[in-house]
Amino acid sequence: MNVDIRRPAAPAMVPAVTLGLAAACWAAAVRLMHGMDMGVATRPGAFGFFTATWMTMMAAMMLPGAAPAVARHVRLVGRVRGALPLAGGYLAVWVLAGVVAYALDRPHGSSAAGAMVIAAGAYELTPVKRYFRRRCHDVAGSGLRFGLYCTGSSIGLMAMLVALGVMSVVWMSLVAALASVQKLLPGKTAVDVPLALAIVGLGLVIVFAPSLVPGLTPTAM
């Protein structure tokens, strides 16, 4: 039976359910990742385990920032169940990004991790990043399109997470917070440039003084 979104409770229910699902996925992700964090030496493990964990992580990290877009889509299509294809397509793109990350991930040390963080910070300053962020903020026509734009916006941050420790709850929380804020708020040079420079600075510290970064396990690779 279709739910009439003109009913007062329906519009508020969609973001509430989305955030509730994200909270449940946070709890599941923390449990799955328990004991797996070895800093830059973290290995993704078996493909099945990594995929299940990554899917849970992406739902936990990315659904909060997507909740307003899901609500807008529901109002547009006129049915609460319209949230499912949008959220499903959105998360499917992130799962595909995880498959790519799994295929490309190689053993690396703090120098490689720092270089990736520097590259992530530099990406934040590019026109490509700004384009994808605007589209992620404004567009929610289909789940796949929404997912592609938002992945393009946050890909640098996610690469940073993979480089620093894909099973780290601390880095996961930081990246999730940054990605959600960027989804919800339009870009501002006064905020975005210092943030990008801070990320680059973090990368330099990781390369030259990794012992100063809590939770980072340097290796000799």
N, C-alpha and C positions, 0 to 999 in steps of 0.2 A: 504494500500500500504506500502510495506517495505521501510525503509529508509536505504540507503547505508551509512554505517559509514565511508567509505573511503572519503566521501565528507568532506572538511575541517571544516565546521561548526559543524558537528555532534558530534565529540568527546568532544568539548568544551561545547556543548549544554547540555549534560547529567549532569555534576556536577552543571552547572548554574541552571538548572531546579530543581535539588535536593535541592540546597541551597535556591532557591526561595520558594519552598514548605515548607522548614524548617522555613523560616522567616515568612511565612503566619501562620504557626502553632504556632510560638511564640506569635504572636499578638492574635490569638484566645485563646491560653492557658492563657495569662495574663488576658484577658477579662473574661474567665470562672472562674478563680481563685480569681477574685477581691472580697475582703471582706471575703474570706474563711480562710485566714491564722490566726490560733490561736496558733502558735507554737506547742509545744508538745501536746497541748490539742486539736489539729485539728482532727476532725472526718471525715471519708471518705464520709459520706452521703449515699444517695441511690445508689444501685449498678449501675443502668443505668447512673446516673450522673457521678459517679466515673469512670466508664469504658470509657465514652465519653471524660472526662477530661484527663484520663490517656493516652488514645490513642493519643490525641492531644499533650500532653506533650512529649510522647516518640518520636513522629515524629519530634517535635521541637528540642529535646535534642540529639537524636541519628542519625538523617539523616546527619548533617554536617560532623561528623566523618566518616560516611559510604560513602560519596560522591566519594572518590577515588576508593573504591572497586566497587562501582556501575559502574564507568567509565571503570575500567579494565574488568568487566564482559561483558559490552557492546562490547568492542573490541574483547573479546574472542568469543562471540556467533555471532557477525557480524550483529546485529540488535539493533537499539536503543530501540525498544519495549521490548527487553530482560531485561531492567532495572526494569520493573514492577514486574515480579515474584520474582526477587531478593529482591527488596525493600519491597514487600508485605510479603514475607516469613520472612524476617528479623524483620519487625515490628510486625508480628503475634506472634513471640516468646516473644517479649517485652510485648504485650498485655496479653499473658498468664501469664507472671510474675506478671503483675498487678492484675490479678484475684487471684493469690495465695496470694499476699500482702493483698488484700481486705479480703480474708478469714481468714488470720492469725492476722490481725491488731486488737489490743485490747487497751482499754484506758490505758495510761501509763503516767508517769511523767518524770521529768528531769533526775532522776537516771537511769531509764530504757533506756531513750534516750541516755544518756552518755555511758552506758554499750554497747549499740548497735554501737555507734561510735567507741568505743575502739575495739570492735570485727571487725569492718570494717577496721580499721587501721592494726590490726593484720593479717587480711586476705590478705592485700596487700603484706605481706612478705612471703606468703606461696608458695611452688612449684606449687600448683594447680592454683593459680592466674597467676603465670608466664607462665604456660602452656597455659591457655586459652587466655592470652594476645598475646602470639606468634601466636596462631592459628587464633585469630581474626585479627591480623595484616596481616597474609600471605594468608589466605584462603577465597575465595568468590565463591566457586563452586555452591552452592545453597543457597537460602535465609534462609531456615530453619537451615542449618548447620552453616552458617555465623552468624545467630541470636543466636544460642546456644553457640557458642564460645564467642561471644561478650557479651552475658548475663553473662556467667561464669566469664568473665574478669571484668565486671562492677557491679556484683551483690552486692558486699560490699558497693560500693558508693550509689547504689540505696536503699539499706536497710538503710543507713544513712539518705538519703533524707526522706524516709517514717517515720523514727523515729523522725527526727527533725521538720518535718512539710511538709507533702506532697503537701500542697497548697501554699508553700512559694516560691515566685519568686526568692528571694535571694539565698536560698539553691539550688533551681532548676538550677539557672545560674552557681553556683559554681560546682555542680556535673556534669552538661553538659560540662563545660570547661575541667574538669579533664578527663572525659570519652572520649571526642573527642581527646585530646592530646595523651592519651594512645592508642587510635585506630590508630593514624597517625604516632606515633613515636615508635621505638623499645625501650624495657626496658633498663634502665641504672641504675646500683646500686647507683651511686653517686647522682642520682635524686630521684629514687624510695624509697630508705630507709629513707631519710629525710622527704619525703612526708608522708610515712606511720607513722613515729614517730610523725609528726605534727598532723595527724588525731587522733592518740592515745592521744596526749596531749590535743587536743580539747575535746575529750571524758572525760578526767579527769577533765578539767575545768567545763564541763557541770554537772558532778556528784557532784563536791565539791563546785563550785562557779557559779551556773547557771546565776546569775544576771550579770556576766561579759560578757555574750554572747548576743550581740544585736539581737533583734527579737525573742529571746527564751522566751516562757511563761511558767515558772515553775509551776508545780502543786504539790499537796501534796500526790499524789498517790504512 
